[in-house]
Amino acid sequence: MTQTLHIIGGGMAGSEAAWQAANMGITVVIHEMRPKVETFAHQTGDLAEMVCSNSFRSDDDEGNAVGLLHWEMRAAGGVIIAAADANALPAGSALAVDREAFAKTVTERVTAHPNISVSYEEVTSLPEGPCIIATGPLTSSALADAIAAEAGQESLAFFDAIAPIVHFDSIDMSRAWMQSRYDKGETEEERTAYLNCPMDKEQYEAFIDALLSADVTTFKPGETAGYFDGCLPIEVMAERGRETLRFGPMKPVGLTNPHQPDVKPHAVVQLRRDNALGTLYNIVGFQTKMKYGAQTTVFKTIPGLENARFARLGGIHRNTFINSPTLLDEQMRLKSKPNIRMAGQITGVEGYVESAAMGLLAGRLAAAEILGQDLPPVPVDTAMGALVSHITGGAEAKTFQPMNVNFGLFRPVEAKGGRRGRKDRYKMYTDRAKAAWSEWLGLPALDESSAAE
Ligand SMILES: Cc1cc2nc3c(=O)[nH]c(=O)nc-3n(C[C@H](O)[C@H](O)[C@H](O)COP(=O)(O)OP(=O)(O)OC[C@H]3O[C@@H](n4cnc5c(N)ncnc54)[C@H](O)[C@@H]3O)c2cc1C
């Protein structure tokens, strides 16, 4: 008899993980604390409740990395994406759903599965047998304590403080330059680890004015603002004094602009590499509560970032997540306790789609392990593979913050006949991903027309 797989948390990731494992013949028990124990954001006792927006974002599987993730989840028979499709509302190229009907559909399908049962209880300690922890951004404190005791207090965060992340190839290097402050570092790579964008006095003053007048979001009731100790939003720093940023993250010292070596910058915005591929850079110290529209307007006033494309914008939220790059192996298992896999937002991905996708992978990987099957590694050229590779190793562990799926996480495509436009490149990414994902799933090879469907 095979072992039972216990899944803690019946949200996006837990429901999908259960579905995938159950379809592979595994007996699954989901442990869900709602409705007995509530969170400040959930309203019902349904599985896979959407706590805020009703959108699964872009459904464009040829030009958008989230849309590609949708495609991969459909190809893998995902219950979350199927329930979304069944309850879709008109929303242009986005996949938006009737949230109540969506959660009811997931709940009905998952609870009706002959291999799945649901136990409505809070889990407060780490189980011994095969298990997936998918308790999400609002993991209960007793379980968070148990995870911290196993993983180390410093490996568990309760807020994300996300600085905006920019695609390297959208930065104007005729204005920006690579240099670490005071050229510190043993190697050339260390001495040029930062990307610098200079500002003169006028540009700095205009930037501060823009920060002070930008629209910001506020915390929800119950979502305490404990972030003030360690990581102030930049607009709050600016409120404390017009020079605060110039003496903080934007200090202009130890740097020489090679484009204008005789001009001392008044302030410098620094960006730091965010992934091993070097395709993404985060703006150092620029965590913010500004609304997304305001962020793009304000950040594009930074010299060198006028045409920046953002892989993600900044934010500060209540969010429990682990330092996956140090704690998880490539199979999403805790290195220190390999009977436990982690999935969903607690692994440091962000969003309904990414969380469900990581649940899908964890469910399949856990089931294969129980069955003694040897699955090949998840292909890195798929959206699933790019995301899981990022959280389990590609991301910088020291500055690890939750991540949405985006093409910056993918290995660059080699365009035959030179550089192509963005649309063509994205199509190349998605074609490559679809072929690799189909092969991994054991599906027939795609021809051109079926890939485009
Ligand atoms: C306030 C807020 C707003 C958000 N808005 C959006 C948005 O608009 N769009 C978006 O894409 N994402 C949003 N997110 C992120 C979103 O919640 C996640 O992306 C997604 O729901 C994560 O899926 P998950 O399965 O990892 O966690 P969840 O979907 O949260 O599921 C985790 C489940 O585990 C249960 N649980 C927790 N602790 C225990 C325990 N000890 N024992 C048993 N069960 C437990 C919870 O009750 C919950 O059902 C938001 C998050 C928050 C907190």
The ligand as an SDF file (V2000), in Angstrom:
LIG
                    3D

 53 58  0  0  0  0  0  0  0  0999 V2000
   -4.3810   40.5820    1.5210 C   0  0  0  0  0  0  0  0  0  0  0  0
   -3.8740   39.8290    0.3430 C   0  0  0  0  0  0  0  0  0  0  0  0
   -4.2590   40.2110   -0.9360 C   0  0  0  0  0  0  0  0  0  0  0  0
   -3.7940   39.5010   -2.0600 C   0  0  0  0  0  0  0  0  0  0  0  0
   -4.2150   39.8740   -3.2960 N   0  0  0  0  0  0  0  0  0  0  0  0
   -3.8340   39.1510   -4.3840 C   0  0  0  0  0  0  0  0  0  0  0  0
   -4.3040   39.4670   -5.6940 C   0  0  0  0  0  0  0  0  0  0  0  0
   -5.0680   40.3980   -5.8700 O   0  0  0  0  0  0  0  0  0  0  0  0
   -3.8870   38.7090   -6.7380 N   0  0  0  0  0  0  0  0  0  0  0  0
   -3.0540   37.6630   -6.5860 C   0  0  0  0  0  0  0  0  0  0  0  0
   -2.7110   36.9890   -7.5820 O   0  0  0  0  0  0  0  0  0  0  0  0
   -2.5840   37.3270   -5.3610 N   0  0  0  0  0  0  0  0  0  0  0  0
   -2.9580   38.0460   -4.2610 C   0  0  0  0  0  0  0  0  0  0  0  0
   -2.4840   37.7250   -3.0090 N   0  0  0  0  0  0  0  0  0  0  0  0
   -1.6010   36.6460   -2.9050 C   0  0  0  0  0  0  0  0  0  0  0  0
   -2.4730   35.3850   -2.8560 C   0  0  0  0  0  0  0  0  0  0  0  0
   -3.0310   35.2420   -1.5830 O   0  0  0  0  0  0  0  0  0  0  0  0
   -1.6630   34.2230   -3.1600 C   0  0  0  0  0  0  0  0  0  0  0  0
   -0.9860   34.4270   -4.3540 O   0  0  0  0  0  0  0  0  0  0  0  0
   -2.3640   32.8890   -3.2530 C   0  0  0  0  0  0  0  0  0  0  0  0
   -3.6080   32.8280   -2.6680 O   0  0  0  0  0  0  0  0  0  0  0  0
   -1.3970   31.9900   -2.5880 C   0  0  0  0  0  0  0  0  0  0  0  0
   -1.8030   30.6860   -2.7110 O   0  0  0  0  0  0  0  0  0  0  0  0
   -1.3720   29.6680   -1.5900 P   0  0  0  0  0  0  0  0  0  0  0  0
   -2.0390   28.3930   -1.9030 O   0  0  0  0  0  0  0  0  0  0  0  0
    0.0900   29.6840   -1.4210 O   0  0  0  0  0  0  0  0  0  0  0  0
   -2.0020   30.3200   -0.2560 O   0  0  0  0  0  0  0  0  0  0  0  0
   -3.5600   30.5010    0.0790 P   0  0  0  0  0  0  0  0  0  0  0  0
   -4.3710   30.5570   -1.1360 O   0  0  0  0  0  0  0  0  0  0  0  0
   -3.6270   31.6290    1.0510 O   0  0  0  0  0  0  0  0  0  0  0  0
   -3.9060   29.1490    0.8200 O   0  0  0  0  0  0  0  0  0  0  0  0
   -3.3080   28.7890    2.0320 C   0  0  0  0  0  0  0  0  0  0  0  0
   -4.3280   28.0510    2.8600 C   0  0  0  0  0  0  0  0  0  0  0  0
   -3.6950   27.5140    4.0140 O   0  0  0  0  0  0  0  0  0  0  0  0
   -4.5800   27.6590    5.1170 C   0  0  0  0  0  0  0  0  0  0  0  0
   -3.7570   27.6030    6.3300 N   0  0  0  0  0  0  0  0  0  0  0  0
   -2.8890   28.5230    6.8150 C   0  0  0  0  0  0  0  0  0  0  0  0
   -2.2730   28.0420    7.9330 N   0  0  0  0  0  0  0  0  0  0  0  0
   -2.7680   26.8030    8.1450 C   0  0  0  0  0  0  0  0  0  0  0  0
   -2.5230   25.8180    9.1400 C   0  0  0  0  0  0  0  0  0  0  0  0
   -1.6340   26.0020   10.1120 N   0  0  0  0  0  0  0  0  0  0  0  0
   -3.2150   24.6500    9.0920 N   0  0  0  0  0  0  0  0  0  0  0  0
   -4.1210   24.4270    8.0840 C   0  0  0  0  0  0  0  0  0  0  0  0
   -4.3970   25.3460    7.1270 N   0  0  0  0  0  0  0  0  0  0  0  0
   -3.7140   26.5120    7.1480 C   0  0  0  0  0  0  0  0  0  0  0  0
   -5.2800   28.9670    4.8430 C   0  0  0  0  0  0  0  0  0  0  0  0
   -6.5200   29.0360    5.5070 O   0  0  0  0  0  0  0  0  0  0  0  0
   -5.4480   28.9540    3.3340 C   0  0  0  0  0  0  0  0  0  0  0  0
   -6.6680   28.3930    2.9280 O   0  0  0  0  0  0  0  0  0  0  0  0
   -2.9290   38.4130   -1.8760 C   0  0  0  0  0  0  0  0  0  0  0  0
   -2.5450   38.0450   -0.5910 C   0  0  0  0  0  0  0  0  0  0  0  0
   -3.0000   38.7320    0.5100 C   0  0  0  0  0  0  0  0  0  0  0  0
   -2.5940   38.3000    1.8790 C   0  0  0  0  0  0  0  0  0  0  0  0
  1  2  1  0
  2  3  1  0
  2 52  2  0
  3  4  2  0
  4  5  1  0
  4 50  1  0
  5  6  2  0
  6  7  1  0
  6 13  1  0
  7  8  2  0
  7  9  1  0
  9 10  1  0
 10 11  2  0
 10 12  1  0
 12 13  2  0
 13 14  1  0
 14 15  1  0
 14 50  1  0
 15 16  1  0
 16 17  1  0
 16 18  1  0
 18 19  1  0
 18 20  1  0
 20 21  1  0
 20 22  1  0
 22 23  1  0
 23 24  1  0
 24 25  2  0
 24 26  1  0
 24 27  1  0
 27 28  1  0
 28 29  2  0
 28 30  1  0
 28 31  1  0
 31 32  1  0
 32 33  1  0
 33 34  1  0
 33 48  1  0
 34 35  1  0
 35 36  1  0
 35 46  1  0
 36 37  1  0
 36 45  1  0
 37 38  2  0
 38 39  1  0
 39 40  1  0
 39 45  2  0
 40 41  1  0
 40 42  2  0
 42 43  1  0
 43 44  2  0
 44 45  1  0
 46 47  1  0
 46 48  1  0
 48 49  1  0
 50 51  2  0
 51 52  1  0
 52 53  1  0
M  END
$$$$
